Amino acid sequence: MATDKDYMALALSLAEKGRGTTSPNPMVGAVIVRDGQIVGQGWHERAGGPHAEVAAIAEAGEKSRGADLYVTLEPCNHTGRTGPCSEAVLATGIKRVVAAMHDPNPVAVGGLKRLAAAGVITECGIMEAEAKRLNEAFITSVTKNRPFVILKAAATLDGRTATKTGDSKWITGEESRAHAHTVRRAVDVILAGVGTVLADDPTLTARVPNLPVKNPVRAILDTHLKTPVSSALLRTAIESAIWIFCGPDPPEDKRAALEKAGAKVFPVALNSAGRVDVSAVMTIFNGQRVQSVLIEGGSLVHAAFFRNGPVDKVLLYFAPKILGGADGRPIFAGEGPEKIADCRNLHDVSVHRFGPDIMVEGYF
């Protein structure tokens, strides 16, 4: 016989279907069970669309009355682009609501309290850790008032992302690169430095088979507006937005040319090294309701965020290759600490295998 945990696990798998399309909303899944039978399922597919509970109720119809609702996030208790889910649940006659976690958003919290006051049996906390991991970006956004930042790099076993000439294609195999595209598709913004643009001419798009095309905003740190108008980025400007962050007084001719090609240019403050201040960039991201950012390098950008900006999570792909020598490009530029005791330690570390490569995932 299925347990509460079994039904919640199903709800979490449904919520996962919304990855990459619900921001700035959370991913949510819901399952309705009556007399031991699943009578309704749903998930939040996109921001502005029906919430998971409403979708599950629509599928269950009259069978919702007297049933149990399993939902990965406490039903919302406010009116946004859609009405309060707590009221939708009450209207159906559902007798019991089991949530994985409370809503961290102070605007939406209170759904379980509202339901309990109306006589609905409520429980919370089943598979809470899994639910929080699922919505780590949403939780960071609403509790820390900034985007969730992921730093990604591909390197040889001796930590080199390119040769001394800048050659980097390809360090990792097809399986790793395919997984990296699923990571890209899930975030709101992919960020890289102009050095990466000049060296690799990337499109920074997401290509995932069997899923609808969804390309994040592509952000470039480019202090002096060196991004070529002829770059692959600008040639694909129609596919997704391009934001270029430069110094406070950009040359008007360069700015005009980039904007004519489809980019949006953001002049921001510079740091003490004369480069774009990542804290200023993060402030703009927050104002644009960006929930998640994927940092894709190069080494100067990695170092800037690692030392001065927030990094919440790292995804480091390692190929079974050794470049050798001291002149290859490192993951992080600049000088490190003098003592091992001053290293930054990761927690909740996991290791994944993609073909011959390994990927280390961890959190700060």
C-alpha positions as a Markdown table, in Angstrom:
| # | Residue | x | y | z |
|---|---|---|---|---|
| 1 | Met | 0.0 | 0.0 | 0.0 |
| 2 | Ala | 1.3 | 3.4 | -0.9 |
| 3 | Thr | 2.4 | 5.8 | 1.9 |
| 4 | Asp | 2.4 | 9.5 | 2.3 |
| 5 | Lys | 6.0 | 9.5 | 1.3 |
| 6 | Asp | 5.2 | 7.6 | -1.9 |
| 7 | Tyr | 2.6 | 10.2 | -2.9 |
| 8 | Met | 4.9 | 13.1 | -2.0 |
| 9 | Ala | 7.7 | 11.6 | -4.1 |
| 10 | Leu | 5.3 | 11.5 | -7.0 |
| 11 | Ala | 4.4 | 15.1 | -6.4 |
| 12 | Leu | 8.1 | 16.1 | -6.4 |
| 13 | Ser | 8.6 | 14.3 | -9.7 |
| 14 | Leu | 5.7 | 16.2 | -11.2 |
| 15 | Ala | 7.1 | 19.5 | -9.9 |
| 16 | Glu | 10.4 | 18.7 | -11.7 |
| 17 | Lys | 8.6 | 18.9 | -15.0 |
| 18 | Gly | 8.3 | 22.7 | -14.5 |
| 19 | Arg | 12.1 | 23.2 | -14.2 |
| 20 | Gly | 13.2 | 26.1 | -16.3 |
| 21 | Thr | 9.7 | 27.5 | -17.1 |
| 22 | Thr | 8.2 | 28.6 | -13.8 |
| 23 | Ser | 10.5 | 31.4 | -12.7 |
| 24 | Pro | 10.0 | 33.6 | -10.8 |
| 25 | Asn | 7.5 | 31.2 | -9.3 |
| 26 | Pro | 8.6 | 27.9 | -7.6 |
| 27 | Met | 8.2 | 24.5 | -9.1 |
| 28 | Val | 5.3 | 22.7 | -7.5 |
| 29 | Gly | 3.6 | 19.4 | -8.0 |
| 30 | Ala | 0.4 | 18.1 | -6.5 |
| 31 | Val | -1.3 | 14.7 | -6.2 |
| 32 | Ile | -4.9 | 14.0 | -5.0 |
| 33 | Val | -5.7 | 10.6 | -3.5 |
| 34 | Arg | -9.1 | 9.3 | -2.5 |
| 35 | Asp | -9.7 | 5.8 | -1.0 |
| 36 | Gly | -6.1 | 4.8 | -1.9 |
| 37 | Gln | -6.5 | 5.8 | -5.5 |
| 38 | Ile | -4.8 | 8.7 | -7.3 |
| 39 | Val | -7.6 | 10.7 | -8.8 |
| 40 | Gly | -5.8 | 13.9 | -9.8 |
| 41 | Gln | -2.3 | 15.1 | -10.6 |
| 42 | Gly | -0.9 | 18.4 | -11.6 |
| 43 | Trp | 2.2 | 20.7 | -11.7 |
| 44 | His | 2.9 | 24.4 | -12.2 |
| 45 | Glu | 3.9 | 24.5 | -15.8 |
| 46 | Arg | 4.8 | 28.2 | -16.3 |
| 47 | Ala | 4.6 | 31.5 | -14.4 |
| 48 | Gly | 1.1 | 32.9 | -14.8 |
| 49 | Gly | -0.4 | 29.5 | -15.6 |
| 50 | Pro | -2.5 | 27.4 | -13.2 |
| 51 | His | -0.9 | 26.4 | -10.0 |
| 52 | Ala | -0.3 | 22.7 | -9.3 |
| 53 | Glu | -3.2 | 22.3 | -6.9 |
| 54 | Val | -5.6 | 23.9 | -9.3 |
| 55 | Ala | -4.4 | 21.6 | -12.1 |
| 56 | Ala | -4.8 | 18.5 | -9.9 |
| 57 | Ile | -8.3 | 19.6 | -8.7 |
| 58 | Ala | -9.3 | 20.1 | -12.3 |
| 59 | Glu | -8.3 | 16.5 | -13.2 |
| 60 | Ala | -9.9 | 15.0 | -10.1 |
| 61 | Gly | -13.2 | 16.9 | -10.4 |
| 62 | Glu | -15.9 | 15.8 | -7.9 |
| 63 | Lys | -13.5 | 13.0 | -6.7 |
| 64 | Ser | -11.6 | 15.8 | -4.8 |
| 65 | Arg | -14.3 | 15.9 | -2.1 |
| 66 | Gly | -13.1 | 14.1 | 1.0 |
| 67 | Ala | -9.7 | 13.3 | -0.6 |
| 68 | Asp | -6.1 | 13.9 | 0.5 |
| 69 | Leu | -4.0 | 16.5 | -1.3 |
| 70 | Tyr | -0.2 | 16.0 | -1.4 |
| 71 | Val | 1.7 | 19.2 | -2.5 |
| 72 | Thr | 5.4 | 20.0 | -2.6 |
| 73 | Leu | 4.9 | 23.6 | -1.3 |
| 74 | Glu | 2.3 | 25.0 | 1.1 |
| 75 | Pro | -0.7 | 26.2 | -0.9 |
| 76 | Cys | -0.4 | 30.0 | -1.5 |
| 77 | Asn | -2.7 | 32.3 | 0.4 |
| 78 | His | -2.6 | 35.4 | -1.8 |
| 79 | Thr | -3.9 | 36.8 | -5.1 |
| 80 | Gly | -1.3 | 37.3 | -7.8 |
| 81 | Arg | -1.8 | 36.5 | -11.5 |
| 82 | Thr | -4.0 | 33.7 | -10.2 |
| 83 | Gly | -6.2 | 33.3 | -7.1 |
| 84 | Pro | -5.2 | 31.8 | -3.7 |
| 85 | Cys | -4.8 | 28.1 | -3.9 |
| 86 | Ser | -6.0 | 27.8 | -0.3 |
| 87 | Glu | -9.4 | 29.0 | -1.4 |
| 88 | Ala | -9.5 | 26.6 | -4.4 |
| 89 | Val | -8.7 | 23.7 | -2.0 |
| 90 | Leu | -11.5 | 24.8 | 0.4 |
| 91 | Ala | -14.0 | 25.0 | -2.4 |
| 92 | Thr | -13.5 | 21.3 | -3.4 |
| 93 | Gly | -14.1 | 19.8 | 0.1 |
| 94 | Ile | -10.6 | 18.2 | 0.3 |
| 95 | Lys | -10.3 | 16.9 | 3.9 |
| 96 | Arg | -6.5 | 16.6 | 4.3 |
| 97 | Val | -3.6 | 18.5 | 2.9 |
| 98 | Val | 0.0 | 17.3 | 3.3 |
| 99 | Ala | 2.7 | 19.7 | 2.3 |
| 100 | Ala | 6.4 | 19.1 | 2.0 |
| 101 | Met | 7.4 | 22.5 | 3.2 |
| 102 | His | 6.1 | 25.9 | 4.2 |
| 103 | Asp | 6.2 | 28.7 | 1.7 |
| 104 | Pro | 9.3 | 30.9 | 2.4 |
| 105 | Asn | 7.7 | 33.8 | 0.6 |
| 106 | Pro | 6.2 | 36.2 | 3.2 |
| 107 | Val | 3.7 | 37.4 | 0.6 |
| 108 | Ala | 2.2 | 33.9 | 0.0 |
| 109 | Val | 2.7 | 32.1 | 3.3 |
| 110 | Gly | -0.3 | 31.2 | 5.4 |
| 111 | Gly | -2.2 | 28.7 | 3.3 |
| 112 | Leu | -1.9 | 25.8 | 5.7 |
| 113 | Lys | -3.0 | 28.1 | 8.6 |
| 114 | Arg | -6.0 | 29.2 | 6.5 |
| 115 | Leu | -7.0 | 25.6 | 5.7 |
| 116 | Ala | -6.6 | 24.4 | 9.3 |
| 117 | Ala | -8.8 | 27.3 | 10.5 |
| 118 | Ala | -11.5 | 26.0 | 8.1 |
| 119 | Gly | -11.3 | 22.5 | 9.5 |
| 120 | Val | -9.0 | 20.8 | 7.0 |
| 121 | Ile | -6.4 | 18.4 | 8.4 |
| 122 | Thr | -3.0 | 19.8 | 7.6 |
| 123 | Glu | 0.5 | 18.3 | 7.9 |
| 124 | Cys | 3.9 | 19.6 | 6.8 |
| 125 | Gly | 7.5 | 18.3 | 6.5 |
| 126 | Ile | 7.3 | 15.1 | 4.5 |
| 127 | Met | 10.4 | 15.0 | 2.2 |
| 128 | Glu | 11.1 | 18.6 | 3.2 |
| 129 | Ala | 14.8 | 18.4 | 2.4 |
| 130 | Glu | 14.0 | 17.2 | -1.2 |
| 131 | Ala | 11.5 | 19.9 | -1.7 |
| 132 | Lys | 13.9 | 22.6 | -0.5 |
| 133 | Arg | 16.6 | 21.3 | -2.8 |
| 134 | Leu | 14.2 | 21.3 | -5.7 |
| 135 | Asn | 13.4 | 25.0 | -5.2 |
| 136 | Glu | 16.8 | 26.1 | -4.0 |
| 137 | Ala | 16.8 | 29.1 | -6.4 |
| 138 | Phe | 13.3 | 30.2 | -5.5 |
| 139 | Ile | 14.1 | 30.0 | -1.8 |
| 140 | Thr | 17.3 | 32.0 | -2.1 |
| 141 | Ser | 15.5 | 34.6 | -4.2 |
| 142 | Val | 12.8 | 35.3 | -1.6 |
| 143 | Thr | 14.9 | 34.9 | 1.6 |
| 144 | Lys | 18.1 | 36.6 | 0.5 |
| 145 | Asn | 16.7 | 39.0 | -2.0 |
| 146 | Arg | 19.2 | 38.0 | -4.7 |
| 147 | Pro | 19.5 | 35.3 | -7.4 |
| 148 | Phe | 20.8 | 31.8 | -6.7 |
| 149 | Val | 24.3 | 31.6 | -8.3 |
| 150 | Ile | 25.8 | 28.5 | -9.8 |
| 151 | Leu | 29.4 | 28.4 | -10.9 |
| 152 | Lys | 30.2 | 25.8 | -13.7 |
| 153 | Ala | 33.4 | 24.8 | -15.3 |
| 154 | Ala | 34.9 | 21.9 | -17.3 |
| 155 | Ala | 38.5 | 21.0 | -16.6 |
| 156 | Thr | 41.3 | 18.4 | -16.9 |
| 157 | Leu | 42.2 | 16.5 | -13.9 |
| 158 | Asp | 45.0 | 19.0 | -13.2 |
| 159 | Gly | 42.4 | 21.8 | -13.1 |
| 160 | Arg | 43.0 | 23.4 | -16.5 |
| 161 | Thr | 40.1 | 24.8 | -18.6 |
| 162 | Ala | 42.2 | 25.5 | -21.7 |
| 163 | Thr | 45.7 | 25.3 | -23.0 |
| 164 | Lys | 48.0 | 28.4 | -22.9 |
| 165 | Thr | 46.7 | 29.3 | -26.4 |
| 166 | Gly | 43.1 | 29.2 | -25.2 |
| 167 | Asp | 42.2 | 26.0 | -26.9 |
| 168 | Ser | 39.4 | 24.2 | -25.0 |
| 169 | Lys | 37.3 | 22.2 | -27.4 |
| 170 | Trp | 36.6 | 19.8 | -26.2 |
| 171 | Ile | 37.9 | 18.9 | -22.7 |
| 172 | Thr | 34.8 | 16.9 | -21.6 |
| 173 | Gly | 32.8 | 14.4 | -23.6 |
| 174 | Glu | 29.4 | 14.6 | -25.2 |
| 175 | Glu | 27.6 | 13.2 | -22.1 |
| 176 | Ser | 28.9 | 16.0 | -19.9 |
| 177 | Arg | 28.2 | 18.7 | -22.5 |
| 178 | Ala | 24.6 | 17.4 | -22.9 |
| 179 | His | 24.1 | 17.6 | -19.1 |
| 180 | Ala | 25.5 | 21.1 | -19.1 |
| 181 | His | 22.8 | 22.1 | -21.6 |
| 182 | Thr | 20.1 | 20.8 | -19.2 |
| 183 | Val | 21.6 | 23.0 | -16.5 |
| 184 | Arg | 21.6 | 26.0 | -18.9 |
| 185 | Arg | 17.9 | 25.4 | -19.7 |
| 186 | Ala | 17.0 | 25.5 | -16.0 |
| 187 | Val | 18.4 | 28.9 | -15.2 |
| 188 | Asp | 17.2 | 32.4 | -15.9 |
| 189 | Val | 20.6 | 33.8 | -16.9 |
| 190 | Ile | 23.9 | 32.4 | -18.3 |
| 191 | Leu | 26.8 | 34.8 | -17.6 |
| 192 | Ala | 30.3 | 34.8 | -19.1 |
| 193 | Gly | 33.1 | 37.3 | -19.6 |
| 194 | Val | 34.0 | 39.0 | -22.8 |
| 195 | Gly | 37.2 | 36.9 | -22.9 |
| 196 | Thr | 35.1 | 33.8 | -23.4 |
| 197 | Val | 33.2 | 35.5 | -26.2 |
| 198 | Leu | 36.4 | 36.5 | -28.0 |
| 199 | Ala | 38.1 | 33.1 | -27.5 |
| 200 | Asp | 35.3 | 30.7 | -28.1 |
| 201 | Asp | 32.6 | 32.7 | -29.9 |
| 202 | Pro | 29.8 | 30.8 | -28.0 |
| 203 | Thr | 26.1 | 31.2 | -28.5 |
| 204 | Leu | 25.4 | 30.3 | -24.8 |
| 205 | Thr | 22.1 | 28.8 | -25.7 |
| 206 | Ala | 20.5 | 25.6 | -24.4 |
| 207 | Arg | 19.9 | 22.6 | -26.6 |
| 208 | Val | 18.0 | 19.8 | -24.9 |
| 209 | Pro | 16.5 | 17.1 | -27.1 |
| 210 | Asn | 12.7 | 16.3 | -26.6 |
| 211 | Leu | 12.1 | 19.5 | -24.7 |
| 212 | Pro | 10.6 | 22.8 | -25.9 |
| 213 | Val | 13.3 | 25.4 | -26.7 |
| 214 | Lys | 13.9 | 27.7 | -23.8 |
| 215 | Asn | 17.0 | 29.9 | -23.8 |
| 216 | Pro | 18.0 | 31.9 | -20.8 |
| 217 | Val | 19.1 | 35.5 | -20.9 |
| 218 | Arg | 22.7 | 35.7 | -21.9 |
| 219 | Ala | 24.8 | 38.2 | -19.9 |
| 220 | Ile | 28.3 | 39.3 | -20.7 |
| 221 | Leu | 30.7 | 41.2 | -18.5 |
| 222 | Asp | 32.5 | 43.5 | -21.0 |
| 223 | Thr | 34.1 | 46.5 | -19.4 |
| 224 | His | 35.2 | 48.2 | -22.6 |
| 225 | Leu | 32.5 | 46.9 | -25.0 |
| 226 | Lys | 34.7 | 44.5 | -27.0 |
| 227 | Thr | 32.0 | 42.1 | -27.9 |
| 228 | Pro | 31.9 | 42.0 | -31.7 |
| 229 | Val | 28.7 | 42.8 | -33.5 |
| 230 | Ser | 29.5 | 39.8 | -35.7 |
| 231 | Ser | 29.7 | 37.4 | -32.8 |
| 232 | Ala | 27.6 | 34.3 | -32.5 |
| 233 | Leu | 25.8 | 35.9 | -29.6 |
| 234 | Leu | 24.6 | 38.8 | -31.6 |
| 235 | Arg | 23.8 | 36.7 | -34.6 |
| 236 | Thr | 21.4 | 34.7 | -32.4 |
| 237 | Ala | 19.9 | 37.7 | -30.6 |
| 238 | Ile | 16.5 | 36.8 | -31.8 |
| 239 | Glu | 16.7 | 33.5 | -29.7 |
| 240 | Ser | 17.0 | 35.2 | -26.3 |
| 241 | Ala | 17.9 | 38.5 | -24.7 |
| 242 | Ile | 21.5 | 39.6 | -24.5 |
| 243 | Trp | 22.6 | 41.8 | -21.6 |
| 244 | Ile | 26.1 | 43.4 | -21.8 |
| 245 | Phe | 27.5 | 45.0 | -18.6 |
| 246 | Cys | 30.2 | 47.6 | -19.2 |
| 247 | Gly | 31.8 | 50.5 | -17.5 |
| 248 | Pro | 29.9 | 53.7 | -16.5 |
| 249 | Asp | 30.9 | 55.7 | -19.6 |
| 250 | Pro | 30.8 | 53.4 | -22.6 |
| 251 | Pro | 31.7 | 54.8 | -26.1 |
| 252 | Glu | 28.4 | 55.8 | -27.7 |
| 253 | Asp | 29.3 | 54.4 | -31.1 |
| 254 | Lys | 30.0 | 50.9 | -29.7 |
| 255 | Arg | 26.9 | 51.0 | -27.5 |
| 256 | Ala | 24.7 | 52.0 | -30.3 |
| 257 | Ala | 26.1 | 49.3 | -32.6 |
| 258 | Leu | 25.5 | 46.6 | -30.0 |
| 259 | Glu | 22.0 | 47.8 | -29.2 |
| 260 | Lys | 21.2 | 47.9 | -32.9 |
| 261 | Ala | 22.4 | 44.3 | -33.2 |
| 262 | Gly | 19.9 | 43.3 | -30.4 |
| 263 | Ala | 21.8 | 43.6 | -27.2 |
| 264 | Lys | 20.8 | 45.7 | -24.1 |
| 265 | Val | 23.8 | 47.6 | -22.6 |
| 266 | Phe | 24.0 | 48.2 | -18.9 |
| 267 | Pro | 26.6 | 50.7 | -17.8 |
| 268 | Val | 27.6 | 49.9 | -14.2 |
| 269 | Ala | 30.3 | 50.8 | -11.6 |
| 270 | Leu | 33.8 | 49.3 | -11.8 |
| 271 | Asn | 35.7 | 47.6 | -9.0 |
| 272 | Ser | 39.1 | 48.6 | -7.7 |
| 273 | Ala | 40.7 | 46.5 | -10.5 |
| 274 | Gly | 38.9 | 48.5 | -13.1 |
| 275 | Arg | 36.5 | 45.7 | -14.1 |
| 276 | Val | 32.8 | 45.5 | -14.0 |
| 277 | Asp | 31.6 | 45.3 | -10.3 |
| 278 | Val | 29.8 | 42.0 | -9.9 |
| 279 | Ser | 27.8 | 43.3 | -7.0 |
| 280 | Ala | 26.4 | 46.0 | -9.3 |
| 281 | Val | 25.5 | 43.3 | -11.8 |
| 282 | Met | 23.7 | 41.3 | -9.1 |
| 283 | Thr | 21.7 | 44.4 | -8.1 |
| 284 | Ile | 20.4 | 44.7 | -11.7 |
| 285 | Phe | 19.6 | 41.0 | -11.9 |
| 286 | Asn | 17.6 | 41.3 | -8.7 |
| 287 | Gly | 15.7 | 44.3 | -10.1 |
| 288 | Gln | 14.9 | 42.2 | -13.2 |
| 289 | Arg | 13.5 | 39.4 | -11.1 |
| 290 | Val | 16.2 | 37.1 | -12.1 |
| 291 | Gln | 16.0 | 34.0 | -9.8 |
| 292 | Ser | 19.1 | 32.0 | -10.9 |
| 293 | Val | 22.4 | 32.7 | -12.7 |
| 294 | Leu | 24.8 | 30.2 | -14.2 |
| 295 | Ile | 28.4 | 31.5 | -14.3 |
| 296 | Glu | 30.3 | 30.0 | -17.2 |
| 297 | Gly | 33.6 | 31.7 | -17.0 |
| 298 | Gly | 36.3 | 32.4 | -17.9 |
| 299 | Ser | 38.8 | 32.3 | -15.1 |
| 300 | Leu | 38.6 | 36.1 | -14.3 |
| 301 | Val | 34.8 | 35.9 | -14.0 |
| 302 | His | 35.0 | 32.8 | -11.9 |
| 303 | Ala | 37.5 | 34.5 | -9.6 |
| 304 | Ala | 35.4 | 37.7 | -9.3 |
| 305 | Phe | 32.3 | 35.8 | -8.2 |
| 306 | Phe | 34.3 | 33.4 | -6.0 |
| 307 | Arg | 36.0 | 36.1 | -4.1 |
| 308 | Asn | 33.6 | 39.1 | -4.2 |
| 309 | Gly | 30.2 | 37.9 | -5.3 |
| 310 | Pro | 27.9 | 35.2 | -4.1 |
| 311 | Val | 28.4 | 31.6 | -5.3 |
| 312 | Asp | 25.9 | 29.2 | -3.8 |
| 313 | Lys | 26.7 | 26.0 | -5.8 |
| 314 | Val | 29.5 | 24.7 | -8.0 |
| 315 | Leu | 29.3 | 22.2 | -10.8 |
| 316 | Leu | 32.8 | 21.1 | -11.8 |
| 317 | Tyr | 33.1 | 18.7 | -14.7 |
| 318 | Phe | 36.5 | 16.8 | -14.9 |
| 319 | Ala | 37.7 | 14.8 | -17.8 |
| 320 | Pro | 40.2 | 12.0 | -17.4 |
| 321 | Lys | 42.9 | 14.0 | -19.1 |
| 322 | Ile | 46.0 | 15.7 | -17.8 |
| 323 | Leu | 47.3 | 18.8 | -19.6 |
| 324 | Gly | 50.5 | 19.2 | -17.7 |
| 325 | Gly | 52.6 | 22.3 | -17.3 |
| 326 | Ala | 52.0 | 25.5 | -15.4 |
| 327 | Asp | 50.8 | 27.6 | -18.3 |
| 328 | Gly | 47.3 | 26.2 | -19.0 |
| 329 | Arg | 44.3 | 28.3 | -18.1 |
| 330 | Pro | 43.1 | 27.6 | -14.5 |
| 331 | Ile | 39.5 | 27.5 | -13.3 |
| 332 | Phe | 40.2 | 30.6 | -11.1 |
| 333 | Ala | 42.5 | 33.4 | -12.1 |
| 334 | Gly | 44.7 | 35.3 | -9.6 |
| 335 | Glu | 46.3 | 34.4 | -6.4 |
| 336 | Gly | 44.9 | 32.0 | -3.8 |
| 337 | Pro | 45.4 | 31.8 | -0.1 |
| 338 | Glu | 48.7 | 30.9 | 1.5 |
| 339 | Lys | 47.4 | 28.2 | 3.7 |
| 340 | Ile | 45.1 | 25.2 | 3.1 |
| 341 | Ala | 43.2 | 26.1 | 6.2 |
| 342 | Asp | 42.0 | 29.2 | 4.3 |
| 343 | Cys | 40.3 | 27.1 | 1.5 |
| 344 | Arg | 36.6 | 27.5 | 1.1 |
| 345 | Asn | 34.9 | 24.2 | 1.9 |
| 346 | Leu | 32.0 | 22.7 | 0.1 |
| 347 | His | 29.2 | 20.8 | 1.8 |
| 348 | Asp | 26.5 | 18.4 | 0.6 |
| 349 | Val | 28.9 | 17.2 | -2.0 |
| 350 | Ser | 27.9 | 14.6 | -4.6 |
| 351 | Val | 29.8 | 13.1 | -7.5 |
| 352 | His | 28.1 | 12.2 | -10.8 |
| 353 | Arg | 29.3 | 10.2 | -13.8 |
| 354 | Phe | 28.8 | 11.3 | -17.4 |
| 355 | Gly | 30.5 | 8.8 | -19.7 |
| 356 | Pro | 34.2 | 8.9 | -18.9 |
| 357 | Asp | 33.9 | 12.2 | -17.0 |
| 358 | Ile | 32.9 | 13.0 | -13.4 |
| 359 | Met | 31.1 | 16.0 | -12.2 |
| 360 | Val | 31.5 | 17.3 | -8.6 |
| 361 | Glu | 28.5 | 19.1 | -7.2 |
| 362 | Gly | 28.7 | 21.0 | -4.0 |
| 363 | Tyr | 27.4 | 24.0 | -2.0 |
| 364 | Phe | 28.9 | 26.9 | -0.1 |
